[in-house]
Amino acid sequence: MPNLEHPAYPAAALLHLESLVPCRESQVSMLLSIFGERQQFSFPAIFIYGHTSSGKTYVMQTLLNTLQLPHVFVNCVEYFTSRLLLEEILIQLQSGSSETEETSHVPCDTFNDFVRLFKQAVVSRELQDQTLYIVLDRAERLRDMEANILPAFLRLQELTDSNVTVVLLSEIVWELFRPNVGCFDPLTLYFPDYSIGHLQKILSRNHPPEYTADFYAAYINILLGVFYMVCRDLKELRHLAALNFSKYCEPVVRGEANERDTRKLWKNIEPHLKKAMQTVYLREISSSQWERLQHDDGEPGQLKGLSAHTHMDLPYYSKFLLIAAYLASYNPVRTDKRFFLKHHGKIRKTNFMKKHEKTSNHLLGPKPFPLDRLLAILYSIVDNRVAPTANIFSQITSLVTLQLLSMVGQNDQLEGPRYKCTVSLDFIRAIAR
């Protein structure tokens, strides 16, 4: 028995829609009840929120396209100013398609112009007798625009005196949207996260035709057993499932096991899933690089973590500043002459090593150091001559902003600012390489 039923829409279209939105039937049914029939006035504004990858955008696009409802779909990240946003809505509305066309550029500087041009577009497309839906994805970006944009969209049905519904899609709650001045509150609808059963059902639908559905479902069950506690993102899980399935099938392809020999299949895939745990959400390497890595017999430690790649984004002298800061944080002051001067003279080991210095400084944590000591170490580890310009000092400030360095104490101390290095030894080793 179908879960979606509505007298205004054909049963075949609703059955097809239900097959396209698994585990979201209750939300689609609620939206159909709010929408009503095509000619009926719907609620002026609907606010749909939920965590990332909970199906908000996909469900709205699938619902509007399957039932062929007139709509405009705009991503507020792509159209990040009010003018770009309003012009894009008018362009899509005039073209009669959700795809942007360059043929009819409509200048629209203010919301008053938008209301006037919107009425003209509705009349030209003969949409007076049915509801038009304007969907604004990533709607939290509206808060960065002019103060009148969000309240105006919430009252667009009243301002234009037309049958239009504005749908806002966001990952944050409405309480973080509400302006200080009074505005019309939309009808809120929550999209909960997919449960593990929902993820199992959705991911199992993508099984390759050369393998049975039960075999692929068993693989998805193993994958979720490993990653569900650290990753609930459907897109990321679908990427991981496609990336590691070939390794899971290797014993079957080689004839060493059949599709029901779950123990052998698990023992073969387990070390590779542990490798994949190191790059969840990071996407540090491409899919082709990951496949080449899987064919190698190296240890999981060969896959470098985030610290091995982050240094690529740092400027040239920032790398040396960070190395100098690490040396200043973990080496005692009395060792600077020994490490960084060529002719430092003899140092007696009995005087150099004290009892309390036998403990590793890495266990004691980073120590604060003054700015002049940081610059002195920098000048000694860089091969060429470095002038103490504003560029160097601005890079130190940037490292503090990135929380790779932390400032200790107050800025108005007579002896100048003091810093501590907050990165790990692996991070510094990656930069030094």
N, C-alpha and C positions, 0 to 999 in steps of 0.2 A: 504494500500500500504506500503510495507516495506521501512524503512528509509535507511537500509544498502544494498548497491548494489555494486558488484565488479565482473567483468567477470572472474577473476582467481579462484574464490571460489564458491562452490555449493550454490545455493539459499537456500536450506534447512539448511545448516550450518550457513549461515548469519542470517536466520530467528531465529534459536535457539540462536545465539549469541546476537541478539537484545533483546530477552526475558530475557537474563541473565544480561544485563547491562542497566537497565532503567535509563533514564535521562542523559545518557552519549553517546547517539547515534552520536552526532556531533564530539566528541573527537575520538570515534572509527572509524568513517568514515574518519577523517583526518589521523589517523594512517594507515588505509588500503591504502589510497592514497600514503602515504610516503613509505610503505612497497613494494607496487607494487606486481608483480607476484613472485613466489617462486624462479625462476632462475634469476631474475633481481637483479642487484646491488642496494641495498638500500642506504640511507644516512649513512655516516660512524658513526655518533654519534647523538643521540637524547636526549635532556634534558627535562624531564617532571617534573613540579613543581606545587605546590598547598598546601593549608593548610592541616593539619591532617584530616583524614577521609573524603577526597574528592574523593576517589575511584581510586587513581593512581595505587596502587599495585593490587587491585582486578581486575581492567579493563585489565591491562597487563597480569596477569595470566590467566584470562578467555579468552582473545583474542588468546593468544598463544596456550593454551590447546584445545580450541574449534576448531580452524583451523588446529591443529596438526602441528604447525611450529616448527622446531628444535630450541631449546633454552636452555639456562642455567640461572637459577634464584638464586641469592645469596644475602643474607642480610648482609650488611657491619657492622652491630652492632654485629652479631654473629661471623663473621670472621673479626676481628678487626686489624689484621696485614697484611702486604702485602703478606707475605709468606702463611698464612692461606687462604687468599683470592684467590691467584693464584692457590694454590693446590686444593681448592674446585672447582674452575672452571674446571680444568683439570679432576678431579674425576667425576664430573657430565657429562662432555663431553665424557669421555671414557665409562662410564656406560650406556650412552644413556637415562638417567633418571634425573629428577629434584630432586630425593631423594639421599641423601648422602649414599654411600656404602663404607664399610671399606675394601673391597676386593682388591682394587688397589690404594694403597697410592703412590703418585708420588712426590718425593722430588723436590722442585722448589725454589731455593734461590734468583734468580735474574730474571728480566724481560726478559733478553736475553734467559735464559733457558725456560721461559714461551712461548716465541714466537716459539722456536724450537719444544717444545713438543706440542704446539697448532697445528702447521702445521701437525705433525704426527697424532694427534687425528682426525683432519678433514679428512685426507686421509683414515684413518682406518674406519671411519664411512661413507665414501663416501658422504661427504657433499659439494664437490666442486661445484656441479651444483645447489645449492640452498642456500638461505641466512640463516646464523646462527645468532641468537639473544642472546646477553649476557646482562641480565638485572641486574643492581646493585641497589638494594633497600637501602634506607637511605644513599645515595651516599655522603652526606656531611661528612661522616666519612673518605672519601678518603683524605680530606685535612689534616688529622692527620697522614697520612702515609708519605712515602718518597716523595720527591718533584717530582720525575719522574713518579709516578704511574698515576696520573690524566692525564697529557699530553700524556702518552703512550697509555692509554685506548682510548683517543679521536682520536688517529691515528692508532688504532689497525688494521684497514682495510689496511692501507698503509704499516705497518710494516710486516704483515703476508702475504700480497699479496693474500688475500682470501676474499670471499664474507661474511663479518661479520659486524654486526651492534651492537654497544654498546648503551644501553638505560640506562640513569641515572634517578633515581627517588629520589626526594628530596622535602623538605618542605621550602627551602630557594631559593632565586633567583640566577640566574647564575652570577650576578655581584659579589657575595660573594664567588664564586668558582674561578673566573679567576685568574690564577697565575700572578706573577709580570713579568715573562718572557712571550714572545709571545707563544701562543698555538692555536690549531685549535678550533674554536668556534662551538659548536654543534647546531643543529636545536632545538629551544625551543618551547615547547607546554605547555600551561597553563590549569590547571584543576580548574575551579572556584568552590566556595563553593556551596553546594546544597541550593536552595531557599526553602522557606517554602512549596511551592507546590510540589517540588521534594521530600522533606522529607515525606510529606503526602502520595505521591504516592508510595514511596519505603516502608515505614513502614506499609502501609495498605496491602501490599502483604503477610504479615506474619500472616494473621488472622487465628484463630483456626477453624477447620472444624465444630465444634459444634455450632458456631455462624455465623450469616450472615456477608457478607462483609460490608454492610452498617452500621451495629452495630459497627464493629471494626473500621471502618473509622471514625465514630463519636467519638469514644474513642481517636483515634490518633489526631483528631482535637482538643479535649480538652487538651490532653497532650502537644501538640505543642503550644497551646495558653498560657500555663503556663511556659514552659521551653525554648521556642525558643529565647527569648531575652537574656537568660543567657547561653545557651548551643546550639551550632550548630553541635556538634559532632554526627555523625550518629550512631557510635557504642554505645556511652553513651545513646542516645535517645532510641535505640533498647533495651538496657538493662533496662532502666526505664520503657519502655512499657511492657516488659515481666514481670517485677517485680510487677507492680501495677494493671495489668489487672484483677487479681482475686478479688481484692477489688472493682473494678468498677462493676463486675458482681454480687456482693453479693445481691443487691435488686432483681435482676432477678431470682437468684437461690432460694431465700426465697419466691418468689411469691409476693413481695411487689410492684413491678413495671414491666412493659414490656420493650422490647428493644427500643421502641420509646419514652419512658418517660424520656427525656433527663434531665429535671429539677431535678428529684429525684436522678438520677444517678450522676449528678454533685454535689449535696449537700452531697452525701455519700462519694465521692472520694476527695472532696476539701481539708479537713484537712490532709489527707494522702499525697496528693501531696505537701502540705506545709512542711510536715516533710521531704519528699524526697528532697526538695530544699536545705536543710541543708547539704546534702551529695553528691551533684552533683560534679563529677570529683574526689571526695576524696576517695570514696569506702572504708569508715572506717569500715564498718561491712559487713559480708557476706550476700548473698541473703537469706539464711535460717534464720539468725538472724533478718533480716529486715522483713521477713514474720511473725516471732514470735512477733515482735514489733507491727506489724499492727493488730494482734489479740488482743493486750492489749488495754484497754480503757484509757491509760494514756494521759497526756498532751503532746503536741509537744515538750515541753521543756525537756522531759525525754531523748530525743535523744541528746547525747552530741556532741558538735561541735569539730572542729579540736583541740582546746586547751585542750580538755579532753584526747586526745590520744597522743599528741606530746611528752609528758614527758616520755613516755615509751622508747624513743630512747636516753634519756640523761643518762650519768653515775651517779653513786650514789652521789658523792660529788658535781657534777654539779647541782643537784637538790637543795641541801642545799645552794650552792653558789648563785643560782638564787633567792631563798627565802630571803637570807640575803641581796642581792642587792635590792630587792623590799622593804624590811623593811628600808634599809638605804636611799632609794630614797624618800619614802613617810612619814617617821617619822622624826621629828626635832631632831637635835643632842642632845638637852637637855633632851630628853626622853629616851636616851639609858640607863642611869643609873637606871631609874625607871623600865624599861622593862626587862633588861638583868642581873641585879644584885639582889641577894637574899636579902642582907642587905643594902638597899639604903638609909635608913632613911626616915623621914617624909618629904613630899613635900606639901607645902601649895597650895591649889587650886587657891587662889587669885593671887599668884605669878606665878603659873604654866600656867594658861590660860590667854592669852593676847587677846586683841580685834582682832588683825589681824590673830590669830590662830583659830578663830571660823569658818573660811571658810575651807571646806573640802580640804585636800591636793590632793585628787584625781581629783578635778576640776582644781587645779593649775598646775598639771603635775609633773613629776619626777624631783627631785633635784639632782645635782651632789654630789658625796661623794668620799673621798680618799680611797686608797687601804687598809690602816691600819684599817680604820673603818669597811670596808667590812669583813676583816679577824677576827676582834674582835667580830662582830656579829655572824660570822660563828662558832667560837669556843664556843660561849655561847648557840647556838641552837642545836649543834650536841651533842649527849649523850656521845659518847666516846671521847677520847683525839685525837686531830688532829694535826699532826706536819706540819709546814709550808714548805713542800717539793716542789720540782720542779713539781711534779704531780699536786698539787693544782694550782700553777701559770699557768701551761699549760692548765688546764681546764678553767681558767678565760679567757685566750686568745681564746680558742675555743668558749666560749660563745659570745665573741666579734665578732668572725668570723661568727657565726650563726646569728648575729644581735639581739641576745637576750639582750646583753649589748652594750652600745655605749661608746667609749672613748671621753672624753671632754677635750679640750685644747691640748697642745703640750706634747710630750713625755719627753722633756728635762727640765721640770719644777723641781725646787729644792725640792718641797714638794712631788713629785712623781705623778703618774698618777691618774686621776679622772675619774669616770665612772658614767653612768646613766642606770637605768633599763628601758627597752623599752617594756616589756610585760604587759598584762592586768591583772586585778584582778582575772578574771575567770581562766586565765592560771595558776596563782600562787595557787589558790584554788585547781585546779585539781592536781597540783604537791604535795601540802600539804596533800591531801587525800591519 
